[in-house]
């Protein structure tokens, strides 16, 4: 009977230990927590009212807030599940999936919350866990850079968009080459980004958004402007932009 009680309390999130069949302090505390949540007298005694409430399909689940210092019991558990999901979304390195909620996990959670327009507490209450585990959870916008040599359909789309905004006159090749990197740097500069030449997820979202700032040569026809002239025009515009920033 005690083992079945522990199993049920575990299903509801109150008991986080192995089912031993021994009614010790851990089991008593879990039972008391359930009784409090269910609106029963908190006695720590497994009476008939408690048994009825526990067996109900509407038995209240524990409200667990995962935070720094928590650790899974064994090789599986909720902390590890949270870390795995954070890793899938590019907020946490795979080697940091340990089952222990430490500083790195706290920072990763806070970054996810900030990126998702949530309060960046670094803790995971049920509502945050639901958003994290959701199919449409936001990938880390500051990751997913396109380094030199990257190939694929997404690269082609980026090149086409940079051309559309007049940051380059080069045709799309599907390979992130030097011309693409130069165009990306100019785009980053004019859109208030760190000009690394490697566009991350968030920057690519801006590139394809209505808020993307066009090249200073945008109003010049691609037919009437050579690539050297275009680059010179952009370089001069970048120089003026930097000079303006320094004056501020």
LINCORGI-V716246 format. One record per residue. N is the residue number from 1. RES is the residue in one letter. PHI is phi in whole degrees, 0 to 359 (999 if undefined). D_FIRST is the distance of its C-alpha to the first C-alpha in Angstrom with 1 decimal. Layout:
N_RES_PHI_D_FIRST / N_RES_PHI_D_FIRST
//
This chain:
1_X_999_0.0 / 2_X_296_3.8 / 3_X_295_5.5 / 4_X_295_5.2 / 5_X_297_6.2 / 6_X_297_8.7 / 7_X_299_9.9 / 8_X_293_10.7 / 9_X_297_12.3 / 10_X_292_14.1 / 11_X_299_15.4 / 12_X_270_16.9 / 13_X_89_18.4 / 14_X_265_16.9 / 15_X_248_15.0 / 16_X_244_17.5 / 17_X_238_16.2 / 18_X_289_14.7 / 19_X_284_10.9 / 20_X_259_10.9 / 21_X_85_7.5 / 22_X_253_9.7 / 23_X_273_9.9 / 24_X_254_13.6 / 25_X_299_16.4 / 26_X_298_15.8 / 27_X_292_12.3 / 28_X_298_13.9 / 29_X_295_17.0 / 30_X_295_15.4 / 31_X_295_13.6 / 32_X_297_17.1 / 33_X_296_18.9 / 34_X_295_17.0 / 35_X_301_17.8 / 36_X_296_21.3 / 37_X_292_21.8 / 38_X_274_20.5 / 39_X_76_22.9 / 40_X_262_20.4 / 41_X_295_21.0 / 42_X_276_19.9 / 43_X_244_18.1 / 44_X_77_15.2 / 45_X_253_13.2 / 46_X_277_10.2 / 47_X_267_12.4 / 48_X_294_13.2 / 49_X_295_15.7 / 50_X_294_13.6 / 51_X_298_11.0 / 52_X_296_14.2 / 53_X_295_15.8 / 54_X_294_13.1 / 55_X_279_13.1 / 56_X_290_16.9 / 57_X_293_19.2 / 58_X_261_21.1 / 59_X_303_18.4 / 60_X_292_20.6 / 61_X_272_20.5 / 62_X_290_21.2 / 63_X_264_24.9 / 64_X_259_25.4 / 65_X_251_29.0 / 66_X_280_29.7 / 67_X_211_32.4 / 68_X_304_34.2 / 69_X_105_32.2 / 70_X_282_28.9 / 71_X_216_27.7 / 72_X_289_25.3 / 73_X_265_22.7 / 74_X_108_24.2 / 75_X_272_26.7 / 76_X_229_25.3 / 77_X_156_24.5 / 78_X_291_26.0 / 79_X_297_28.8 / 80_X_297_30.0 / 81_X_299_29.8 / 82_X_297_32.1 / 83_X_295_34.4 / 84_X_299_34.7 / 85_X_293_35.7 / 86_X_299_38.1 / 87_X_291_39.7 / 88_X_299_40.1 / 89_X_267_41.9 / 90_X_75_44.1 / 91_X_260_43.0 / 92_X_220_41.4 / 93_X_296_42.6 / 94_X_301_40.4 / 95_X_289_40.5 / 96_X_266_38.8 / 97_X_278_35.5 / 98_X_239_33.5 / 99_X_89_30.2 / 100_X_248_31.7 / 101_X_273_33.0 / 102_X_255_36.4 / 103_X_301_39.9 / 104_X_294_40.7 / 105_X_292_37.7 / 106_X_300_38.5 / 107_X_295_42.1 / 108_X_297_41.2 / 109_X_297_39.0 / 110_X_298_41.8 / 111_X_294_44.3 / 112_X_300_42.3 / 113_X_298_41.9 / 114_X_298_45.7 / 115_X_295_46.6 / 116_X_263_44.5 / 117_X_60_46.1 / 118_X_249_43.0 / 119_X_296_42.9 / 120_X_277_42.8 / 121_X_269_40.1 / 122_X_80_38.7 / 123_X_248_35.2 / 124_X_236_32.9 / 125_X_283_31.4 / 126_X_307_29.9 / 127_X_293_33.4 / 128_X_287_35.0 / 129_X_297_32.3 / 130_X_299_32.9 / 131_X_292_36.6 / 132_X_294_36.2 / 133_X_275_34.1 / 134_X_295_36.4 / 135_X_298_38.7 / 136_X_261_41.7 / 137_X_303_40.8 / 138_X_286_44.1 / 139_X_292_45.2 / 140_X_300_46.7 / 141_X_291_50.2 / 142_X_269_51.6 / 143_X_244_50.7 / 144_X_76_51.8 / 145_X_296_55.4 / 146_X_252_58.0 / 147_X_285_59.8 / 148_X_305_63.2 / 149_X_97_63.0 / 150_X_298_60.0 / 151_X_234_60.6 / 152_X_135_59.3 / 153_X_296_59.5 / 154_X_294_58.2 / 155_X_298_61.0 / 156_X_302_63.5 / 157_X_296_62.3 / 158_X_297_62.6 / 159_X_297_66.1 / 160_X_296_67.2 / 161_X_290_66.0 / 162_X_297_67.8 / 163_X_292_70.9 / 164_X_300_70.5 / 165_X_274_70.4 / 166_X_69_73.5 / 167_X_273_71.9 / 168_X_204_73.2 / 169_X_250_75.6 / 170_X_289_74.1 / 171_X_287_72.7 / 172_X_292_69.0 / 173_X_243_68.3 / 174_X_85_64.5 / 175_X_239_64.8 / 176_X_284_64.3 / 177_X_258_67.6 / 178_X_298_69.9 / 179_X_297_71.4 / 180_X_294_67.9 / 181_X_296_67.0 / 182_X_296_70.2 / 183_X_296_69.7 / 184_X_295_66.1 / 185_X_300_67.3 / 186_X_297_69.8 / 187_X_300_67.2 / 188_X_299_64.9 / 189_X_300_67.9 / 190_X_280_68.9 / 191_X_247_65.4 / 192_X_70_64.6 / 193_X_249_62.5 / 194_X_292_62.7 / 195_X_283_65.2 / 196_X_269_63.5 / 197_X_88_64.5 / 198_X_247_60.9 / 199_X_279_59.2 / 200_X_272_55.5 / 201_X_302_53.3 / 202_X_298_54.1 / 203_X_291_57.8 / 204_X_292_57.8 / 205_X_298_56.3 / 206_X_296_59.2 / 207_X_305_61.7 / 208_X_266_60.7 / 209_X_268_60.4 / 210_X_288_63.1 / 211_X_271_63.3 / 212_X_296_64.6 / 213_X_282_67.9 / 214_X_283_70.6 / 215_X_297_73.0 / 216_X_297_76.2 / 217_X_261_78.0 / 218_X_302_76.1 / 219_X_280_79.1 / 220_X_268_81.3 / 221_X_295_81.4 / 222_X_299_80.0 / 223_X_285_83.3 / 224_X_260_85.4 / 225_X_226_83.5 / 226_X_277_83.3 / 227_X_299_80.3 / 228_X_301_82.2 / 229_X_293_83.3 / 230_X_298_79.8 / 231_X_297_78.4 / 232_X_295_81.2 / 233_X_296_80.6 / 234_X_293_76.9 / 235_X_299_77.6 / 236_X_292_80.1 / 237_X_295_77.7 / 238_X_297_75.0 / 239_X_301_77.6 / 240_X_295_78.4 / 241_X_296_74.7 / 242_X_295_74.1 / 243_X_296_77.3 / 244_X_295_76.2 / 245_X_295_72.8 / 246_X_296_74.6 / 247_X_297_76.9 / 248_X_292_73.8
//
